[in-house]
Amino acid sequence: MADLSGIWLGTYWQQGIPTRFEVTFIQSGNTLAGNILDDGYLGEAQISGTVVGRGVSFVKHYLTTSPDPISYTGTISEDENYLQGQWKISRLSSGTWEAHRRGDNLTLELNNKIVEKVPLLSSTMGH
């Protein structure tokens, strides 16, 4: 099962107009929680949902601006760094969305760099 915990940067499209957002996912087992900050007048929202296999679904509730819950469904890429899917507000409106895992996960990057450098170090030492 994919682990979405962390910060993601995304875009959703409503009537062809893109809105950027930042979401922080907190995953425990297959339960998803967190918050979203839209780059626009709607502002901050909370989310709750689930992750099942490569599928994700969550409901977004704005804290102050809009009473309508927004349902998001999507698919997680093989490398677990990209999400894409559909959002829907009842029957009023729907559209597409996508998000990329933010690249400043320092622990992951450090581990990747260590793995990359191990063969170089072992091949140059003592030869």
DOPA-100590 format. One record per residue: z, y, x of N, C-alpha, C in turn; residue in three letters. Coordinates in steps of 0.02 Angstrom, whole numbers, plus 50000, padded with zeros to 5 digits. Example, Ala and Ser with C-alpha at 12.3 -4.5 7.8 and 13.67 -1.06 7.14 Angstrom:
// DOPA-100590
@nz:50390 | ny:49716 | nx:50660 | caz:50390 | cay:49775 | cax:50615 | cz:50390 | cy:49835 | cx:50660 | code:ALA
@nz:50354 | ny:49888 | nx:50642 | caz:50357 | cay:49947 | cax:50684 | cz:50394 | cy:50002 | cx:50645 | code:SER
// end
This chain:
// DOPA-100590
@nz:50000 | ny:49941 | nx:50042 | caz:50000 | cay:50000 | cax:50000 | cz:50000 | cy:50062 | cx:50044 | code:MET
@nz:49962 | ny:50111 | nx:50023 | caz:49956 | cay:50174 | cax:50061 | cz:50021 | cy:50214 | cx:50057 | code:ALA
@nz:50036 | ny:50251 | nx:50109 | caz:50093 | cay:50296 | cax:50110 | cz:50066 | cy:50368 | cx:50114 | code:ASP
@nz:50076 | ny:50406 | nx:50060 | caz:50049 | cay:50474 | cax:50057 | cz:50098 | cy:50527 | cx:50079 | code:LEU
@nz:50159 | ny:50507 | nx:50099 | caz:50210 | cay:50556 | cax:50117 | cz:50184 | cy:50605 | cx:50168 | code:SER
@nz:50198 | ny:50669 | nx:50156 | caz:50177 | cay:50721 | cax:50203 | cz:50143 | cy:50778 | cx:50167 | code:GLY
@nz:50113 | ny:50821 | nx:50207 | caz:50081 | cay:50882 | cax:50181 | cz:50005 | cy:50872 | cx:50180 | code:ILE
@nz:49975 | ny:50889 | nx:50123 | caz:49903 | cay:50883 | cax:50112 | cz:49875 | cy:50951 | cx:50092 | code:TRP
@nz:49815 | ny:50965 | nx:50114 | caz:49779 | cay:51026 | cax:50093 | cz:49720 | cy:51004 | cx:50050 | code:LEU
@nz:49713 | ny:51037 | nx:49992 | caz:49661 | cay:51015 | cax:49946 | cz:49628 | cy:51071 | cx:49909 | code:GLY
@nz:49581 | ny:51049 | nx:49867 | caz:49543 | cay:51094 | cax:49824 | cz:49532 | cy:51060 | cx:49757 | code:THR
@nz:49540 | ny:51097 | nx:49703 | caz:49517 | cay:51071 | cax:49638 | cz:49467 | cy:51120 | cx:49610 | code:TYR
@nz:49421 | ny:51094 | nx:49569 | caz:49369 | cay:51135 | cax:49540 | cz:49378 | cy:51138 | cx:49465 | code:TRP
@nz:49380 | ny:51199 | nx:49438 | caz:49385 | cay:51210 | cax:49366 | cz:49326 | cy:51254 | cx:49346 | code:GLN
@nz:49283 | ny:51227 | nx:49304 | caz:49221 | cay:51261 | cax:49283 | cz:49181 | cy:51285 | cx:49344 | code:GLN
@nz:49178 | ny:51241 | nx:49395 | caz:49139 | cay:51256 | cax:49455 | cz:49172 | cy:51302 | cx:49505 | code:GLY
@nz:49232 | ny:51327 | nx:49489 | caz:49266 | cay:51374 | cax:49533 | cz:49320 | cy:51336 | cx:49573 | code:ILE
@nz:49317 | ny:51340 | nx:49640 | caz:49367 | cay:51304 | cax:49680 | cz:49433 | cy:51342 | cx:49686 | code:PRO
@nz:49488 | ny:51306 | nx:49685 | caz:49554 | cay:51333 | cax:49699 | cz:49586 | cy:51289 | cx:49753 | code:THR
@nz:49608 | ny:51320 | nx:49807 | caz:49641 | cay:51284 | cax:49861 | cz:49714 | cy:51272 | cx:49842 | code:ARG
@nz:49743 | ny:51218 | nx:49868 | caz:49813 | cay:51205 | cax:49857 | cz:49842 | cy:51167 | cx:49916 | code:PHE
@nz:49909 | ny:51170 | nx:49921 | caz:49945 | cay:51131 | cax:49971 | cz:49995 | cy:51088 | cx:49932 | code:GLU
@nz:49996 | ny:51024 | nx:49947 | caz:50042 | cay:50978 | cax:49913 | cz:50084 | cy:50942 | cx:49964 | code:VAL
@nz:50148 | ny:50936 | nx:49949 | caz:50193 | cay:50895 | cax:49989 | cz:50212 | cy:50834 | cx:49948 | code:THR
@nz:50189 | ny:50776 | nx:49970 | caz:50205 | cay:50713 | cax:49936 | cz:50267 | cy:50682 | cx:49967 | code:PHE
@nz:50311 | ny:50655 | nx:49926 | caz:50368 | cay:50615 | cax:49948 | cz:50361 | cy:50549 | cx:49912 | code:ILE
@nz:50349 | ny:50496 | nx:49951 | caz:50337 | cay:50430 | cax:49922 | cz:50394 | cy:50383 | cx:49938 | code:GLN
@nz:50417 | ny:50348 | nx:49887 | caz:50469 | cay:50297 | cax:49895 | cz:50444 | cy:50235 | cx:49858 | code:SER
@nz:50427 | ny:50183 | nx:49896 | caz:50395 | cay:50125 | cax:49865 | cz:50329 | cy:50147 | cx:49835 | code:GLY
@nz:50319 | ny:50134 | nx:49770 | caz:50256 | cay:50158 | cax:49740 | cz:50268 | cy:50220 | cx:49697 | code:ASN
@nz:50327 | ny:50250 | nx:49702 | caz:50343 | cay:50311 | cax:49665 | cz:50326 | cy:50372 | cx:49706 | code:THR
@nz:50293 | ny:50420 | nx:49674 | caz:50270 | cay:50481 | cax:49707 | cz:50304 | cy:50541 | cx:49675 | code:LEU
@nz:50328 | ny:50587 | nx:49716 | caz:50357 | cay:50650 | cax:49692 | cz:50334 | cy:50704 | cx:49740 | code:ALA
@nz:50351 | ny:50766 | nx:49725 | caz:50334 | cay:50820 | cax:49771 | cz:50319 | cy:50884 | cx:49735 | code:GLY
@nz:50290 | ny:50931 | nx:49773 | caz:50271 | cay:50995 | cax:49742 | cz:50205 | cy:51019 | cx:49770 | code:ASN
@nz:50174 | ny:51062 | nx:49730 | caz:50108 | cay:51090 | cax:49745 | cz:50113 | cy:51166 | cx:49741 | code:ILE
@nz:50080 | ny:51200 | nx:49787 | caz:50074 | cay:51272 | cax:49783 | cz:50000 | cy:51289 | cx:49780 | code:LEU
@nz:49980 | ny:51317 | nx:49723 | caz:49910 | cay:51337 | cax:49714 | cz:49898 | cy:51404 | cx:49748 | code:ASP
@nz:49839 | ny:51413 | nx:49776 | caz:49818 | cay:51477 | cax:49804 | cz:49788 | cy:51518 | cx:49747 | code:ASP
@nz:49830 | ny:51542 | nx:49703 | caz:49807 | cay:51579 | cax:49645 | cz:49865 | cy:51597 | cx:49601 | code:GLY
@nz:49851 | ny:51623 | nx:49542 | caz:49903 | cay:51650 | cax:49499 | cz:49949 | cy:51597 | cx:49469 | code:TYR
@nz:49927 | ny:51533 | nx:49468 | caz:49968 | cay:51481 | cax:49437 | cz:50029 | cy:51463 | cx:49478 | code:LEU
@nz:50025 | ny:51471 | nx:49544 | caz:50083 | cay:51464 | cax:49586 | cz:50107 | cy:51393 | cx:49596 | code:GLY
@nz:50173 | ny:51383 | nx:49591 | caz:50204 | cay:51320 | cax:49611 | cz:50210 | cy:51271 | cx:49553 | code:GLU
@nz:50203 | ny:51208 | nx:49569 | caz:50209 | cay:51154 | cax:49520 | cz:50245 | cy:51095 | cx:49551 | code:ALA
@nz:50274 | ny:51053 | nx:49509 | caz:50304 | cay:50991 | cax:49531 | cz:50261 | cy:50933 | cx:49508 | code:GLN
@nz:50262 | ny:50879 | nx:49547 | caz:50223 | cay:50820 | cax:49528 | cz:50267 | cy:50759 | cx:49527 | code:ILE
@nz:50247 | ny:50711 | nx:49485 | caz:50278 | cay:50644 | cax:49485 | cz:50223 | cy:50594 | cx:49468 | code:SER
@nz:50225 | ny:50537 | nx:49501 | caz:50173 | cay:50488 | cax:49489 | cz:50184 | cy:50423 | cx:49526 | code:GLY
@nz:50129 | ny:50386 | nx:49536 | caz:50132 | cay:50321 | cax:49568 | cz:50073 | cy:50310 | cx:49614 | code:THR
@nz:50084 | ny:50265 | nx:49662 | caz:50031 | cay:50242 | cax:49707 | cz:50026 | cy:50167 | cx:49697 | code:VAL
@nz:49967 | ny:50142 | nx:49681 | caz:49956 | cay:50070 | cax:49673 | cz:49894 | cy:50052 | cx:49712 | code:VAL
@nz:49903 | ny:50013 | nx:49766 | caz:49846 | cay:49995 | cax:49809 | cz:49815 | cy:50058 | cx:49837 | code:GLY
@nz:49751 | ny:50069 | nx:49826 | caz:49715 | cay:50129 | cax:49848 | cz:49708 | cy:50180 | cx:49792 | code:ARG
@nz:49747 | ny:50171 | nx:49738 | caz:49744 | cay:50218 | cax:49683 | cz:49805 | cy:50261 | cx:49680 | code:GLY
@nz:49796 | ny:50324 | nx:49660 | caz:49852 | cay:50370 | cax:49651 | cz:49845 | cy:50403 | cx:49583 | code:VAL
@nz:49901 | ny:50413 | nx:49549 | caz:49900 | cay:50451 | cax:49487 | cz:49965 | cy:50490 | cx:49483 | code:SER
@nz:49959 | ny:50553 | nx:49462 | caz:50019 | cay:50594 | cax:49454 | cz:50007 | cy:50648 | cx:49402 | code:PHE
@nz:50063 | ny:50675 | nx:49377 | caz:50061 | cay:50729 | cax:49329 | cz:50090 | cy:50791 | cx:49363 | code:VAL
@nz:50055 | ny:50847 | nx:49353 | caz:50074 | cay:50910 | cax:49384 | cz:50100 | cy:50956 | cx:49329 | code:LYS
@nz:50161 | ny:50983 | nx:49340 | caz:50192 | cay:51030 | cax:49293 | cz:50205 | cy:51096 | cx:49329 | code:HIS
@nz:50173 | ny:51149 | nx:49306 | caz:50186 | cay:51215 | cax:49335 | cz:50256 | cy:51238 | cx:49317 | code:TYR
@nz:50290 | ny:51271 | nx:49364 | caz:50359 | cay:51290 | cax:49353 | cz:50366 | cy:51348 | cx:49304 | code:LEU
@nz:50320 | ny:51397 | nx:49307 | caz:50329 | cay:51456 | cax:49265 | cz:50267 | cy:51478 | cx:49226 | code:THR
@nz:50208 | ny:51461 | nx:49249 | caz:50148 | cay:51494 | cax:49222 | cz:50113 | cy:51458 | cx:49165 | code:THR
@nz:50114 | ny:51391 | nx:49165 | caz:50075 | cay:51355 | cax:49115 | cz:50116 | cy:51296 | cx:49089 | code:SER
@nz:50122 | ny:51290 | nx:49023 | caz:50160 | cay:51234 | cax:48995 | cz:50121 | cy:51168 | cx:48994 | code:PRO
@nz:50056 | ny:51171 | nx:49005 | caz:50015 | cay:51111 | cax:48998 | cz:50021 | cy:51066 | cx:49059 | code:ASP
@nz:50040 | ny:51002 | nx:49050 | caz:50039 | cay:50956 | cax:49107 | cz:49967 | cy:50938 | cx:49125 | code:PRO
@nz:49955 | ny:50929 | nx:49190 | caz:49888 | cay:50911 | cax:49213 | cz:49892 | cy:50841 | cx:49244 | code:ILE
@nz:49849 | ny:50797 | nx:49220 | caz:49848 | cay:50728 | cax:49246 | cz:49797 | cy:50723 | cx:49301 | code:SER
@nz:49818 | ny:50696 | nx:49358 | caz:49774 | cay:50684 | cax:49415 | cz:49768 | cy:50609 | cx:49427 | code:TYR
@nz:49707 | ny:50586 | nx:49439 | caz:49697 | cay:50517 | cax:49462 | cz:49651 | cy:50521 | cx:49522 | code:THR
@nz:49658 | ny:50473 | nx:49568 | caz:49616 | cay:50476 | cax:49627 | cz:49618 | cy:50412 | cx:49667 | code:GLY
@nz:49577 | ny:50412 | nx:49719 | caz:49570 | cay:50356 | cax:49764 | cz:49588 | cy:50378 | cx:49835 | code:THR
@nz:49622 | ny:50335 | nx:49870 | caz:49644 | cay:50347 | cax:49939 | cz:49594 | cy:50315 | cx:49986 | code:ILE
@nz:49572 | ny:50353 | nx:50037 | caz:49524 | cay:50326 | cax:50085 | cz:49556 | cy:50271 | cx:50127 | code:SER
@nz:49513 | ny:50232 | nx:50161 | caz:49537 | cay:50177 | cax:50204 | cz:49586 | cy:50200 | cx:50257 | code:GLU
@nz:49573 | ny:50259 | nx:50287 | caz:49617 | cay:50283 | cax:50341 | cz:49677 | cy:50321 | cx:50314 | code:ASP
@nz:49683 | ny:50325 | nx:50248 | caz:49739 | cay:50358 | cax:50213 | cz:49746 | cy:50432 | cx:50229 | code:GLU
@nz:49691 | ny:50465 | nx:50247 | caz:49692 | cay:50536 | cax:50263 | cz:49652 | cy:50578 | cx:50214 | code:ASN
@nz:49623 | ny:50547 | nx:50161 | caz:49581 | cay:50584 | cax:50115 | cz:49591 | cy:50556 | cx:50045 | code:TYR
@nz:49598 | ny:50601 | nx:49996 | caz:49604 | cay:50583 | cax:49926 | cz:49549 | cy:50618 | cx:49887 | code:LEU
@nz:49524 | ny:50585 | nx:49836 | caz:49477 | cay:50619 | cax:49791 | cz:49483 | cy:50589 | cx:49722 | code:GLN
@nz:49469 | ny:50631 | nx:49671 | caz:49475 | cay:50605 | cax:49604 | cz:49462 | cy:50657 | cx:49551 | code:GLY
@nz:49492 | ny:50645 | nx:49492 | caz:49481 | cay:50687 | cax:49433 | cz:49548 | cy:50714 | cx:49409 | code:GLN
@nz:49547 | ny:50773 | nx:49380 | caz:49606 | cay:50800 | cax:49346 | cz:49587 | cy:50815 | cx:49274 | code:TRP
@nz:49636 | ny:50817 | nx:49230 | caz:49623 | cay:50829 | cax:49159 | cz:49683 | cy:50863 | cx:49127 | code:LYS
@nz:49669 | ny:50915 | nx:49087 | caz:49721 | cay:50946 | cax:49045 | cz:49704 | cy:50928 | cx:48973 | code:ILE
@nz:49742 | ny:50883 | nx:48943 | caz:49727 | cay:50857 | cax:48876 | cz:49652 | cy:50851 | cx:48866 | code:SER
@nz:49625 | ny:50879 | nx:48811 | caz:49553 | cay:50878 | cax:48802 | cz:49522 | cy:50946 | cx:48817 | code:ARG
@nz:49563 | ny:50991 | nx:48842 | caz:49540 | cay:51060 | cax:48852 | cz:49492 | cy:51067 | cx:48911 | code:LEU
@nz:49510 | ny:51036 | nx:48966 | caz:49474 | cay:51049 | cax:49028 | cz:49484 | cy:50992 | cx:49076 | code:SER
@nz:49434 | ny:50982 | nx:49120 | caz:49440 | cay:50931 | cax:49171 | cz:49396 | cy:50951 | cx:49230 | code:SER
@nz:49405 | ny:50914 | nx:49285 | caz:49365 | cay:50929 | cax:49344 | cz:49380 | cy:50881 | cx:49400 | code:GLY
@nz:49356 | ny:50897 | nx:49459 | caz:49366 | cay:50854 | cax:49517 | cz:49415 | cy:50887 | cx:49565 | code:THR
@nz:49444 | ny:50846 | nx:49609 | caz:49489 | cay:50871 | cax:49661 | cz:49483 | cy:50827 | cx:49722 | code:TRP
@nz:49504 | ny:50855 | nx:49779 | caz:49506 | cay:50817 | cax:49841 | cz:49561 | cy:50847 | cx:49884 | code:GLU
@nz:49587 | ny:50806 | nx:49931 | caz:49638 | cay:50831 | cax:49977 | cz:49633 | cy:50792 | cx:50042 | code:ALA
@nz:49649 | ny:50827 | nx:50097 | caz:49650 | cay:50798 | cax:50164 | cz:49721 | cy:50803 | cx:50191 | code:HIS
@nz:49743 | ny:50750 | nx:50224 | caz:49809 | cay:50752 | cax:50256 | cz:49808 | cy:50806 | cx:50309 | code:ARG
@nz:49859 | ny:50848 | nx:50309 | caz:49863 | cay:50903 | cax:50357 | cz:49872 | cy:50874 | cx:50427 | code:ARG
@nz:49839 | ny:50902 | nx:50476 | caz:49835 | cay:50873 | cax:50543 | cz:49894 | cy:50886 | cx:50588 | code:GLY
@nz:49949 | ny:50914 | nx:50561 | caz:50004 | cay:50929 | cax:50607 | cz:50062 | cy:50880 | cx:50600 | code:ASP
@nz:50045 | ny:50817 | nx:50589 | caz:50096 | cay:50765 | cax:50590 | cz:50107 | cy:50748 | cx:50664 | code:ASN
@nz:50154 | ny:50783 | nx:50694 | caz:50162 | cay:50780 | cax:50767 | cz:50181 | cy:50711 | cx:50792 | code:LEU
@nz:50222 | ny:50676 | nx:50756 | caz:50243 | cay:50609 | cax:50778 | cz:50183 | cy:50563 | cx:50780 | code:THR
@nz:50142 | ny:50564 | nx:50728 | caz:50082 | cay:50522 | cax:50726 | cz:50034 | cy:50540 | cx:50782 | code:LEU
@nz:50023 | ny:50606 | nx:50791 | caz:49977 | cay:50628 | cax:50844 | cz:50003 | cy:50608 | cx:50912 | code:GLU
@nz:50067 | ny:50615 | nx:50924 | caz:50096 | cay:50596 | cax:50988 | cz:50087 | cy:50521 | cx:51000 | code:LEU
@nz:50101 | ny:50481 | nx:50950 | caz:50092 | cay:50408 | cax:50957 | cz:50019 | cy:50391 | cx:50973 | code:ASN
@nz:49972 | ny:50425 | nx:50939 | caz:49901 | cay:50412 | cax:50952 | cz:49883 | cy:50431 | cx:51024 | code:ASN
@nz:49909 | ny:50487 | nx:51048 | caz:49895 | cay:50508 | cax:51117 | cz:49924 | cy:50459 | cx:51167 | code:LYS
@nz:49984 | ny:50433 | nx:51154 | caz:50015 | cay:50384 | cax:51198 | cz:49972 | cy:50321 | cx:51201 | code:ILE
@nz:49950 | ny:50298 | nx:51143 | caz:49907 | cay:50238 | cax:51141 | cz:49842 | cy:50250 | cx:51179 | code:VAL
@nz:49812 | ny:50310 | nx:51170 | caz:49750 | cay:50326 | cax:51205 | cz:49759 | cy:50327 | cx:51280 | code:GLU
@nz:49816 | ny:50350 | nx:51304 | caz:49826 | cay:50359 | cax:51377 | cz:49851 | cy:50296 | cx:51412 | code:LYS
@nz:49878 | ny:50249 | nx:51375 | caz:49905 | cay:50188 | cax:51408 | cz:49852 | cy:50152 | cx:51449 | code:VAL
@nz:49792 | ny:50139 | nx:51424 | caz:49742 | cay:50104 | cax:51465 | cz:49724 | cy:50144 | cx:51528 | code:PRO
@nz:49720 | ny:50211 | nx:51522 | caz:49703 | cay:50252 | cax:51580 | cz:49758 | cy:50246 | cx:51634 | code:LEU
@nz:49821 | ny:50250 | nx:51613 | caz:49876 | cay:50246 | cax:51661 | cz:49877 | cy:50179 | cx:51696 | code:LEU
@nz:49869 | ny:50126 | nx:51657 | caz:49875 | cay:50059 | cax:51688 | cz:49815 | cy:50045 | cx:51734 | code:SER
@nz:49757 | ny:50074 | nx:51721 | caz:49699 | cay:50060 | cax:51763 | cz:49700 | cy:50101 | cx:51827 | code:SER
@nz:49736 | ny:50158 | nx:51828 | caz:49736 | cay:50199 | cax:51888 | cz:49797 | cy:50186 | cx:51933 | code:THR
@nz:49848 | ny:50155 | nx:51906 | caz:49909 | cay:50145 | cax:51946 | cz:49900 | cy:50084 | cx:51992 | code:MET
@nz:49916 | ny:50095 | nx:52056 | caz:49916 | cay:50040 | cax:52104 | cz:49847 | cy:50016 | cx:52126 | code:GLY
@nz:49796 | ny:50055 | nx:52111 | caz:49728 | cay:50034 | cax:52131 | cz:49698 | cy:50085 | cx:52178 | code:HIS
// end
